[in-house]
Amino acid sequence: MAERLRLDAVELDGFMKLLDGSVTSLKGLRNALSGATVGGLGTGELDKACEEFQEDWKYGAEQIGEQAEDLSKIIGQSKDAFLEVEDALVKALHKPGKTNNDVVEVPK
């Protein structure tokens, strides 16, 4: 079981940076969409379709950005909690006065 409980803090940090970069890109997309105009592209129907598309993507990009930010925060909190528990276990297992005879091995 212990071999399944591994955490690579460096990988999680990299993933959180990737998510943060995605959030920044999505904010840039939302800014670009907010400044874009759709009038005069063609027929009235095409202009209306483009405007609806822009609104849908603006909302979708906002939602994806918010969820990516939340996910990054949750991953960071989970990593911190895992490392805190791991540190507490290491300290508890290495208290002064403990001998190897005190260690109980759990069968795999």
N, C-alpha and C positions, 0 to 999 in steps of 0.2 A: 504494500500500500504506500509506503514512504516514497518509493520511486515515482509514484504518480503525483506526489505533492511537491512539485518543483516550481520555482518561480524565477524567471530571468528578468530581473529589475531593469537591466539595460534594454532588453527587447520591449518591455512595457513602456519605458521612457520614450523609446523611438516611436512606438505606436501612438503614444499621446501627442508627440510632436507632429506626426503625420496627420492626426485628427485636427490639431490646432491649425496646421497649414491648410487643411481642407476648409475649415471654418473661415479663414482669411480669404481663400479663393471664392467661397460662396458669398461672402460680403462684397467682394469686388464684382461678382456677377450681379448681385442685387442692385448695387450702385449703377452699374452699366445699364441694367434694365430700366431703372427708374429714370435715367436720363435719355433713354431712347424714345423717339417718337415714331408712330406707325402711320401717321396720316400721309396720304398721297402716294402710297405704294402701288396702287392700282385701282381696282373697282372698290366700291363701298363695302362689298362682301369680304374682299380680301383684307381691307383695312380693319374691319370688325374682327375677322378671324385672327389677325395678327395681334390686335389689342387683347383679345381673350387669351391667346397663347401667352402673351407677356404677363398678364395678371396671374394665370395659373402657375407659371414658372416662378414668378416672384414669390407667391405663397409657398410653393414647394421648396424653393431654395431656402426660404426663411425657416421652414420646418426642419429640413435636413441639417441646416447650420445649428439650430438650437439643439437638436438631438445629438449631433456630433460633439458639441460643447459639453452636454450632460454626460455623454459616454466617456469623454476624456476625464471629467471630474470623478466619475464613478470608478474608473480604472485606477486613477491616482489614489483614491481613498482605499480601494481594495488592496493595492500594492503596499501602501503604508501600513494598513492593518495586518497584512500577512507578515511583513517584515518585523512589526512590533511583536506579534505572537512568536515568530521564529526566535527573535532575540530573547524573549522571556523564557522560552523553552531551553535555549542554550544555557542561559544563566542558571536556571533551575537544575539542569542536569550536571552542571559543573560547580556546584556549591562546595565550599571547603569542607573537608571531612568525609566526602563521598569516596568510596573505593570502587574498583571495577566489580567487586562482589555485589554492590548495590544496584548494578545495572541489570535490568530484566530485558531479555531479548524477546521480541514478539515474532512468532513464526510467520513466514511469508505465505 
